[in-house]
Amino acid sequence: MKTHFYFLATLLLFLSCTDKNKNLITPEIKSDTAKLYQKKKEVKPVIDTILNDGSVIIYGDTTIQKDKIREVLIKFEPYITFDDFKVSVENVKAKLDLNSHELGRRFRTAIRESYNDPENLFAGHYTFATWGCGSPCQMNVLIDRRTGKIYDAPDSSVGSEFKKDSRMLIINPPEETNYFYNNCSYCKPEIYILNETTKKFEKKEPYKK
């Protein structure tokens, strides 16, 4: 009798579980919900001119983050020119005195090569010698071609501009095509005038105050 009872109880329990499983309904995922699982389409930024007032040009993202600036260019328009400090060019070349300056003893090859390059003639009877010291970095010295002695000169980061018949020197000059320079910590142009009496470079402000 007990055996029949256990059999009936087991059968009823099985049928009960089967009915419950039949009543289970899998919820349908609505289309709006499904969209959440779709990968969002990437919107690429558009880099264009944000501002151009003739003196300053600002490039940046003009679509997504309009306050995100990519680059700032500033126009370099000094009120003085190379012609304001003209000198006569002399055809002189004394023996190079590398021992007259500490850098001459340390960078003999670089200074000697610059001294022998006619492209480095500066201010009538000088050589403006330059060589790399990393990126961005250039070391510079002044060499008097009358005596061969070496003197201090301003160092630069992105080059220098000078002429053989002018005492004016531009450190970190902008590109000649548009005279705009990048507003970075080491890109700002600087103007110096050689004082031939003291053999020192005197810094000049490029703009009138």
Buried (B, 14 or more C-beta within 10 A) or exposed (E): EEEEEEEEEEEEEEEEEEEEEEEEEEEEEEEEEEEEEEEEEEEEEEBEEBEEEEEEBBBBBBEEEEEEBEEBBBBBEBEBEBEEBBBEEEEEBBEBBBEBBEBBEEBEEBBBEBBEEEEBBBBBBBBBBBBEEEEBEBBBBBBBBEBBBBBBBBBBBBEBBBBBBBBBBBBBBBEEEEBBBBBEEEBBBBBBBBEBEEBBBEEBEBEEE
